[in-house]
Amino acid sequence: MDPMAVPTEFRAFVVDKPESGFVRGVRDVPAAFLPDGDVVVRVEWSSVNFKDGLAATADGRVARTYPLIPGIDLAGTVVLSRDPDFAHGDRVIVHGYDLGTNHHGGFAEYASVPGGWVVPLPGGLSAREAMAIGTAGFTAAMSVQALIGRGLEPADGPVLVTGGTGGVGSTAISLLADRGFEVWASTGKPDQHPWLEEHGAVGFLTREECAIPGRPLEGERWAGAVDSVGQATLPYILRTLKRGSAVAACGNASGSNLETTVFPFILRGVSLLGMDSAYLPIEARRQLWGRLATDLRPRSLGERLTEVDLDGLEGALDAVRAGEARGRWLVNLGG
């Protein structure tokens, strides 16, 4: 590590599993703590995602190496580059791949990453706005893009978004509503209906309505869906989708098992579209970020946010893991 690029020590939120058990917290780490990488970034903003909450718990089964700096996304400024595509002073975004799970991530003042993971910050987006979108918003945009690319139109009927108050859900609601869709939200937080209406939701289902076991096929209700909840809601969606429609599956907040039948697929021709935002190829990733700065830019970007610094991160991680967070949580590392 170039000593001119990174100070001798810098602050980071670190999780570890020594023999004494699981530990986590903010500490000063030496520059040598960072792995060798093509691009070193002075991190200005990161965000708190459900996956980060898992990485910050002993039984989360997300972290694949210890000690680890979590944080699956970041935005900031290049301070050192061995990659010809990037230079000192470039504004960039990094998310996905092994960041924050098997490679030190965004919850630190500095990060060192492969050049093939780096996205130039598009014009029209600040680093803070990029992390207001973050991995959750990017995943929502992937989901909406996939449904519309498959032919979904507002005239086809209502679209359901589960996990409505989460980062993925609330962004998906906004993106769909901005494009003229009738958006319904599923949430276990009825007191948040006014907040979801501000995002564009016009109808609501309770979490329990989506979790009740039913017949293999039920009445055709939804022209499409974005599901970030998984086990508790995806079976309901599949058996209530309209003929020929699709659900973009992008999360497993309630669990990873899926109990369904083949009937939605073979009798109604519905499709289950998997959203893998972590390993989306870099060129497609950069193109979608370009759209998020322009025609897919979420409404009220930069508003309705909760902001913490490294010292307040521990509580935010626990809240997100417990499903208590609303919308997007940002981590200010000097932005």
N, C-alpha and C positions, 0 to 999 in steps of 0.2 A: 504494500500500500504506500503510495506517495505521501510522505509526511507533510507536503505542502497542500495536499488535497483534503486531508482529514486531520483534525487536531489529535493530540496525544490520547485524549479521552473524550468521550461524548456520552450523552444520556440515552438510555434505551430501556424498554420494558422487556424483561427477560423471564422466560419460563424454563424450569429445569427439573430434573428428576435425579437428585443425588440419592445415596443410599438411605438417607434419613427420610425420604419422601418427596412429595411434590412441593416446589416453591415457585413463587412468582413475585415480581415487583420491579420497580424502577431502580436502576443502579448505573453507575459510571462504568463503561467498558472501554478497553484499550482499542486503538485503531486496528490492531492486529486481530481483533475479534471478528472483523469483517472478512468474508471470503474473497479470494481473487475474483475480479469481474472485469468485463470490458468497460463498464460505465459506472462511475461513482456519482451518486446523487445526494445533494443536500436536501433532505426531506423537509417539506414545508407543511404538507397536509397528508393525513391518512383518514381512514374511516373505520367504523366498527361494524363488522359483519357477523352473522350467526356462526360462520366458520371460525372466526377469531375467538368467539366465546368458547367454542369447543377446544380450540388449541390452548386456551388458558385454563383448562380444567384437567385434573389428573386422569379422568376417564373419558376424555373427549375423543380419543382415537383418531385425531387429525394430525397432530404433530408427529413427524417421523424421525426426528433427530433432536437431541438435547445436548447442551443448552440451545434455546431457540428464541429469536426475536420474532414474535408473531406480527400479524398485519399483512393481509393479503392484497393490499393496494397502497399506492402512494403517488404523490405528485410533488415535483420540486424542480431543482436546477442542477444541471450537470456541472460537477467541479473537476472531473477527470474523465477522459475518454480515450480508449485504445481502439474504438470502433470508428471507422472513417465516416459513418453516417451521423455521428454526433460529436459536438464540440463543446468546450467549456462555455457555460452560459446558456446552453439550450434548455428550454422549458420542456419537461417530459412527464409522462404518466407511465407507471409500471403496475401491472396486476396480473393475477393468474399464474399459470405454470406452477412452480414449486414455491413461490414467494409466500412466506409466512407459515409454511408447513414443513418443508425440507430444506429451506434456504432462508436466511435471515430476512425479515420483512420490513414493513413500513412503520412499526412502532419504535422508531429510533431517529436520531437526528441525521444519521447518514445510512445509506444503503449502497451495496455493491452488487451489480447484477449483470447477466449476459446481455450483450447488445441486442440479441434476438428477442428479448422480452420487452424492449422499450418502444413506447409510442410517443411520437412528437405531440406536444400539447397543441391541439388545433387552435387556430386563430378564432377569437370570439369566446374562448373559455379561459377563465383564470384557473390557477391551481386549486383554489378553494372550490370553485364551481365544479371542477373535474371530480373532486372527491365528494361533493354533494351528490353527484351521480354515482361515482364509485363502482365497485364490483356489483352491488345490488342493482343499481340503475342500469348498468351495462347489461346485466342478465335480463332485466325487464325489457330493455330495448331489443336484445336478441330474440326474446320470446315474441314480442309484438311484430318484429320484422318477419319472423318465420311464419306467423299466422297470416299476415297480410300478403306475404310472398306466395303463400299457398292459395290465395284467392279470397280470403275473408274480406267482406265489405260490410259497411254499416247497415245496409238494407237486409242483410241476412238474419238479423235479430240480435238479441242480447248476448253479451259476453260476460263470463264470470271470472273474477279474480279472487283467489283464496289468499289468506294471510294478508288481508287488505291493509292493516296498519304497519306492516313491516316495510323495510326498504324496497324490496322487490315489488311487493304488492302495491304500495302507494304510488310508485313510479309507473308501474304498468297501467294503473287506473288513469293517471294523468295522460300518458301517451295515447291510450285508446280514446279517452274522452276528447282530447284535442283533435282527433281524427274523425269525430262524429259518431263514435260507437255508443250504444246504450250499455253502460257498464254497471254491473252488479258486483258488490263486494261481499265476501264471506269473512266474518270476524267474530271473535269471542268477546269483543269489547264494545257493547252497544253504546256506551257513553262516548265513543269516538265517531259515531255516525256523522255528526256535523262536520268534523274534521275531514272525513272521507268524502263528504259532499263537496267540500271546497276543492278536492282533487278531481271531482267529476263523477263520482258514483251517484247513481239515481235510485238504486234499490239495494237491499241487503238480505243476506241469509245469515242465520246464526251458525256458529261452529257446530252445534249439535245437529242442525238440519242436514249438514253435509256429512255427518259421521254416522247417521243411522243406517244400519244394513237394510238393503232393499232387494227387489227382484233383479234378476240378471239384466233386464232392460226395463226402463221406466219411460214415462212420457218424454218426448223430444222437447227440450227446453232451451239449450244453449247452442249458439252458432259457433262458439269457440270458448276457450278458457286458458288462463295462465294459472298454473298451480305451483306454489312454492311450499306447500305443506306436506304433500306426499301421502303417507299411509292412511291418514284419517279422512282425506277428502278426494283423492284421486279415483277410488272406486265409484263414488257417487257421480263424479264428473263423467266418467266413461259411460255409465249407463243412462245418462240424461242428455248426452250430446245429440244434436240433430244429425240426421243422415249426411254422411260425407264430410262432417266437420272434424275439428282437431283440437287437442289440448297440448299446450307447450308445458312440459314438466321440467321444473327448474329448481326444485328444492325438496328437502325431506325433514322439515322442522318437527313433524309429529312422529317420524319413524320412516324406515326404509322398506318395510315389507309392503307388498301389493297383492291384495286378494280380490280377484276379479274373474271374469269368464271370457271366453273368446267371442261371445255373442255381439258385443258392441263392434268388434272388428269385422266379423264375417256376415252379420245381418244388417248392419248400418254403415259399414265401410268407414268407420271413424279411424282417426290416426292419432297415435301417441308420439309426439315430437320431443325428443330428448335435447335439452339445452346444456351443452358442456362449455360454459364460459371460461373455465380454467385453461383449457388447451385448444381454444379456437386459434387457428393459424394466425401468425402475426399480421399478415397483409389484410386478412378479413377483419382482424381486430382494429387495425389502424383505419380502415374504411368506415367501420361502424362508429368509431370515435369522431370521425369527420362529420357523420350524419348527426351525432348527438350535439355537435356544435352548431348545426344548421337546421335541417328539416325535421329532425327527431329531438330537438332541444326540448326538455321537459318544461311544462308551465311553471311559473314562479320559482325558477331555479335559484337556489341560494336562500330561499325562505323556508320556514317551518323546520328548522334544523336545531339539533342539540349539539353544543360544542363543549369539548373537554380538552384538557392538556394531558401530558403524560401522568401527572400526579392524580388526575381524576379518572384515569383509564380503567382501573380495576373495577370500580363500581359500574361503569358503562358496560364492560364485558359481561359482568354477572347479570345485568338487566337484559341485555340482548339474549343471552343464553336462556334466561327464564321467560322470555316472551313478553317482557314488560316495556320494551322500547317502543316508541312511536316514530315512524319515519326514519330519517337518516341521522346518524350520530357522527360528527366529525372530530378528528384529533388534530389539534393545532400544535405543530412542532416548530413554530417560528414563522408562520405564514404572514 
